[in-house]
Amino acid sequence: MTKAPLFRAGATVLVMAVAIVSASAQFPPPPPPTSAPPPDAPVDTPKKKATDAPKKKATQPEPGITGTWNGELNQVGSTAPYKFELSITAKGAETKYADLDCIGKLTRVGQSKSYVFFIEIITKGQADKGGRCPDGTITVARQGDNLALSWFGSVQGNIIAATGVLSKK
């Protein structure tokens, strides 16, 4: 009886070996790689990735908005406008709220065809330190000789928005 199980095991191994040899004969290994593609093969040209495009520095605004701009901002829900100054250079941007005794630093975070978007961090007169100015966002757009500006922020759960048209100083 010990010969029958050994015979079956041997026969099974032999059948598997034949199957493997048969399969490898049906599917030969691929030819070794060549250095040139076949003459009828399309030539792949490397495609540029989106990351290959030149990048603009986040602090460089569009040339049309550089300079110092003055005007008044009208806060939604308020009856009195307040004086506002925006200075934009190749190195950065700054806001001044003379009536509120506040100064802010802007970081350019994006742009579209018509608009430039900034994040404003108040560096003097912060609302969370007893001042009158909260951090916010600023969107600007050049309109001829003027600069349209929209400000948006939140203080203690209240949404605040202000708009204005600035003239170049």
C-alpha positions as CSV (number, residue, x, y, z in Angstrom):
1,M,0.0,0.0,0.0
2,T,2.9,2.4,0.5
3,K,3.7,2.2,-3.2
4,A,0.3,3.4,-4.4
5,P,0.5,6.8,-2.6
6,L,4.1,7.3,-3.8
7,F,3.1,6.4,-7.3
8,R,0.2,8.9,-7.2
9,A,2.4,11.6,-5.9
10,G,5.0,11.0,-8.5
11,A,2.4,10.9,-11.3
12,T,1.0,14.2,-10.0
13,V,4.4,15.9,-10.1
14,L,5.0,14.5,-13.6
15,V,1.7,15.8,-14.8
16,M,2.3,19.3,-13.3
17,A,5.8,19.4,-14.9
18,V,4.4,18.5,-18.3
19,A,1.7,21.2,-17.9
20,I,4.3,23.8,-17.1
21,V,6.5,22.9,-20.0
22,S,3.5,22.9,-22.3
23,A,2.4,26.4,-21.1
24,S,5.9,27.8,-21.5
25,A,5.9,26.5,-25.1
26,Q,2.6,28.3,-25.8
27,F,3.8,31.6,-24.3
28,P,7.5,32.1,-25.1
29,P,9.4,34.7,-23.0
30,P,9.5,38.2,-24.5
31,P,12.4,39.1,-26.7
32,P,15.3,40.9,-25.0
33,P,14.8,44.7,-24.9
34,T,16.4,46.7,-27.7
35,S,17.7,50.2,-27.6
36,A,15.5,51.4,-30.5
37,P,11.7,50.9,-30.9
38,P,10.5,49.0,-33.9
39,P,10.3,51.2,-37.1
40,D,6.5,51.1,-37.2
41,A,6.1,51.9,-33.4
42,P,4.9,55.4,-32.6
43,V,7.6,57.6,-30.9
44,D,6.6,58.8,-27.5
45,T,7.7,62.3,-26.8
46,P,7.9,63.3,-23.2
47,K,4.9,65.4,-22.1
48,K,5.4,68.4,-19.9
49,K,3.9,68.0,-16.5
50,A,1.9,70.8,-14.9
51,T,4.8,71.1,-12.4
52,D,7.2,71.8,-15.2
53,A,5.6,75.2,-15.9
54,P,7.5,78.2,-14.5
55,K,6.2,79.1,-11.0
56,K,5.5,82.6,-9.8
57,K,6.6,83.6,-6.4
58,A,3.7,83.8,-4.0
59,T,4.8,87.3,-2.9
60,Q,5.0,88.8,-6.4
61,P,1.8,90.5,-7.3
62,E,0.7,91.4,-10.9
63,P,2.6,94.4,-12.2
64,G,-0.6,96.3,-12.7
65,I,-1.4,96.5,-9.0
66,T,2.0,97.4,-7.5
67,G,2.2,100.7,-5.8
68,T,0.5,102.5,-2.9
69,W,-3.3,102.8,-3.1
70,N,-5.5,105.0,-0.9
71,G,-9.2,105.2,-0.3
72,E,-12.0,104.4,2.0
73,L,-13.6,101.0,2.9
74,N,-17.3,100.7,3.7
75,Q,-18.0,97.9,6.1
76,V,-21.4,96.2,5.7
77,G,-23.7,97.3,8.5
78,S,-21.6,100.4,9.3
79,T,-22.6,104.0,8.5
80,A,-19.1,105.5,8.5
81,P,-16.3,104.5,6.1
82,Y,-12.8,104.3,7.3
83,K,-9.5,105.3,5.7
84,F,-7.5,102.5,4.1
85,E,-4.0,102.3,2.5
86,L,-2.6,99.3,0.6
87,S,1.1,99.1,-0.4
88,I,2.1,96.4,-2.8
89,T,5.7,95.7,-3.9
90,A,7.6,92.8,-5.4
91,K,8.6,91.8,-1.9
92,G,5.2,91.8,-0.2
93,A,2.1,93.9,0.7
94,E,0.9,95.8,3.7
95,T,-2.3,97.4,4.8
96,K,-2.9,100.4,7.0
97,Y,-6.1,101.4,8.7
98,A,-5.4,104.9,10.0
99,D,-8.8,105.4,11.6
100,L,-8.6,102.1,13.4
101,D,-4.8,102.3,14.3
102,C,-4.1,98.9,12.6
103,I,-1.5,97.5,10.3
104,G,-1.6,94.2,8.4
105,K,0.8,92.1,6.4
106,L,-0.6,90.4,3.2
107,T,0.5,87.1,1.7
108,R,-0.6,86.6,-1.9
109,V,-2.2,83.2,-2.1
110,G,-3.5,83.1,-5.6
111,Q,-4.8,84.9,-8.7
112,S,-7.2,84.5,-11.5
113,K,-7.3,86.3,-14.8
114,S,-8.8,89.4,-13.2
115,Y,-8.2,89.1,-9.4
116,V,-5.4,88.7,-6.9
117,F,-6.1,87.1,-3.6
118,F,-4.4,87.8,-0.3
119,I,-4.5,86.6,3.3
120,E,-4.2,89.4,5.8
121,I,-2.6,89.0,9.2
122,I,-2.9,92.0,11.5
123,T,0.4,92.9,13.0
124,K,-0.7,96.0,15.0
125,G,-4.1,96.5,16.6
126,Q,-5.2,92.8,16.5
127,A,-8.8,92.2,17.6
128,D,-7.7,89.2,19.7
129,K,-5.3,91.4,21.7
130,G,-7.6,94.3,22.4
131,G,-7.4,96.1,19.1
132,R,-10.1,96.7,16.5
133,C,-8.9,94.7,13.5
134,P,-9.3,91.0,12.8
135,D,-7.3,88.9,10.3
136,G,-9.1,88.4,7.0
137,T,-8.9,87.9,3.3
138,I,-8.5,90.6,0.6
139,T,-9.4,90.3,-3.1
140,V,-8.3,93.1,-5.5
141,A,-8.9,93.8,-9.1
142,R,-7.5,96.6,-11.3
143,Q,-10.3,98.8,-12.8
144,G,-8.6,101.4,-15.1
145,D,-6.8,103.8,-12.8
146,N,-8.5,102.4,-9.7
147,L,-8.2,99.2,-7.6
148,A,-11.4,97.5,-6.5
149,L,-11.0,95.8,-3.1
150,S,-13.1,93.4,-1.1
151,W,-12.3,92.4,2.5
152,F,-13.9,89.4,4.3
153,G,-13.3,88.1,7.8
154,S,-14.8,86.8,11.0
155,V,-14.7,88.0,14.6
156,Q,-16.1,86.1,17.5
157,G,-18.4,84.2,15.1
158,N,-19.6,87.3,13.3
159,I,-19.0,87.6,9.6
160,I,-17.6,91.0,8.5
161,A,-17.3,92.3,4.9
162,A,-16.0,95.6,3.5
163,T,-15.5,97.0,0.1
164,G,-13.9,100.0,-1.5
165,V,-12.3,101.6,-4.5
166,L,-8.8,102.8,-4.1
167,S,-6.8,105.3,-6.1
168,K,-3.0,105.2,-6.7
169,K,-1.1,107.5,-4.4
